[in-house]
Amino acid sequence: MRINEFLHMNKGDGELSYVQNSFDQNGVWLMNQHLIESTIQYLISKDKGLIKGLNVADLGCGVGHVPLALVSLITEIMQRKFKELRLDSEPSCFLMGVPGSYYDVLFPRNSLHFVHSNFTLHWLSKTPWLLDNQGMSINKGNIHIVETSPKPVVEAYWAQFEPDFSQFLKCRSKEVVTNGFMLLTLTGSPCSTDSLIWTPCVTKILNEALICLISEGLIKEEKLDSFEFPMYLASTKQLEIIVQKEGSFAVEHSETTELDVAPEIEDKLQRPKILTKVFRAYSESILPHHFGEEIITVIYDKFTHYAFQHLVQDKTFEHYAVTVVLEQNCKGVAVFLDFEA
Ligand SMILES: C[S@@+](CC[C@H](N)C(=O)[O-])C[C@H]1O[C@@H](n2cnc3c(N)ncnc32)[C@H](O)[C@@H]1O
């Protein structure tokens, strides 16, 4: 089954909602504002006609603050430009929602000037294939890549992420105009890691919680063995390799940001609860799907317990955001058109 058929962020604006627990996604977006602003300014300066209509897509927009903040930012940039050019009118803004997966073509050919995607593309289109010839898991006891993972496990995750990201680029290459831009931010891994192995703290903690629930007889071992957390944390280096290989876009800029969850909170009991809410807001549609609705609160309570253990061992909730700015590559488009002909 495709992940996007059931994956969604927690709805509403209550205590466990995505909107209340997506300050990381919001914070990184705020840090990236200057990149968005300079990209849009550059696009308008190169093609004055864009003042009449600039088409922007926010893919995997979710239900948090980011998509509307993006709309406000672009409207503000356009308003400033209108003033600068002494135009009498105010820019208009038209919004529409497009259902579907960004692993498919969603927009007309050559229609988008700027594509934005924040904290989304690390979600795989489907779970990596991790069964041996006998149908047994080759990642027994784990729900993601860990430091000790055998090579085939690491390769299986890469074998899912690489074509997924490449497929995303292929679809966008049809939709984005020549010399149009994309700004993509993903949950990722530190740029210094050459290896494909990077274990985020949330999957480590969830793994410990699930193993504990198995020992308490509340979850069956096979349930853990048949579950893989469907995301891949790439480094900027890995993204660059895929972009170069796919060929439709060129990397204009890349950066990695180290993050922590609520480092300002000194209370060691409070911080794990915050991490649990953050994790729950984006994972709650996945876990019941596999482990059952009735066990979900127990899983997240156990998660809080192991997040606390993690903190008392003087560990942080370290994680990374990777951002790449890509420009539609004229060469790539020419190759693509030749291919189409
Ligand atoms: C963590 S949220 C990010 C939301 C928002 N961009 C932000 O910064 O707060 C990821 C979003 O991507 C969506 N998503 C995941 N896979 C997708 C796919 N293949 N096509 C479209 N959306 C997808 C999820 O449903 C979710 O709404």
The ligand as an SDF file (V2000), in Angstrom:
LIG
                    3D

 27 29  0  0  0  0  0  0  0  0999 V2000
    5.5110   16.6640    8.0650 C   0  0  0  0  0  0  0  0  0  0  0  0
    4.2460   17.2150    7.0030 S   0  0  0  0  0  0  0  0  0  0  0  0
    4.8970   18.7580    6.4820 C   0  0  0  0  0  0  0  0  0  0  0  0
    3.8080   19.7760    6.3440 C   0  0  0  0  0  0  0  0  0  0  0  0
    4.2530   21.1940    5.9930 C   0  0  0  0  0  0  0  0  0  0  0  0
    4.9780   21.2080    4.7410 N   0  0  0  0  0  0  0  0  0  0  0  0
    5.0560   21.8530    7.0970 C   0  0  0  0  0  0  0  0  0  0  0  0
    6.1670   22.2940    6.8350 O   0  0  0  0  0  0  0  0  0  0  0  0
    4.5510   21.9380    8.2220 O   0  0  0  0  0  0  0  0  0  0  0  0
    4.4160   16.2000    5.5630 C   0  0  0  0  0  0  0  0  0  0  0  0
    3.2080   16.2620    4.6550 C   0  0  0  0  0  0  0  0  0  0  0  0
    3.5170   15.6070    3.4190 O   0  0  0  0  0  0  0  0  0  0  0  0
    2.4020   14.8410    3.0130 C   0  0  0  0  0  0  0  0  0  0  0  0
    2.8790   13.7710    2.1070 N   0  0  0  0  0  0  0  0  0  0  0  0
    3.6260   12.6800    2.3980 C   0  0  0  0  0  0  0  0  0  0  0  0
    3.8350   11.9460    1.2810 N   0  0  0  0  0  0  0  0  0  0  0  0
    3.1950   12.5940    0.2660 C   0  0  0  0  0  0  0  0  0  0  0  0
    3.0560   12.3460   -1.1300 C   0  0  0  0  0  0  0  0  0  0  0  0
    3.5970   11.2660   -1.6970 N   0  0  0  0  0  0  0  0  0  0  0  0
    2.3790   13.2500   -1.8840 N   0  0  0  0  0  0  0  0  0  0  0  0
    1.8210   14.3590   -1.3080 C   0  0  0  0  0  0  0  0  0  0  0  0
    1.9230   14.6480    0.0190 N   0  0  0  0  0  0  0  0  0  0  0  0
    2.5930   13.7750    0.7910 C   0  0  0  0  0  0  0  0  0  0  0  0
    1.8370   14.3370    4.3430 C   0  0  0  0  0  0  0  0  0  0  0  0
    0.5110   13.9140    4.2220 O   0  0  0  0  0  0  0  0  0  0  0  0
    1.9930   15.5740    5.2160 C   0  0  0  0  0  0  0  0  0  0  0  0
    0.8740   16.4030    5.1030 O   0  0  0  0  0  0  0  0  0  0  0  0
  1  2  1  0
  2  3  1  0
  2 10  1  0
  3  4  1  0
  4  5  1  0
  5  6  1  0
  5  7  1  0
  7  8  2  0
  7  9  1  0
 10 11  1  0
 11 12  1  0
 11 26  1  0
 12 13  1  0
 13 14  1  0
 13 24  1  0
 14 15  1  0
 14 23  1  0
 15 16  2  0
 16 17  1  0
 17 18  1  0
 17 23  2  0
 18 19  1  0
 18 20  2  0
 20 21  1  0
 21 22  2  0
 22 23  1  0
 24 25  1  0
 24 26  1  0
 26 27  1  0
M  CHG  2   2   1   9  -1
M  END
$$$$
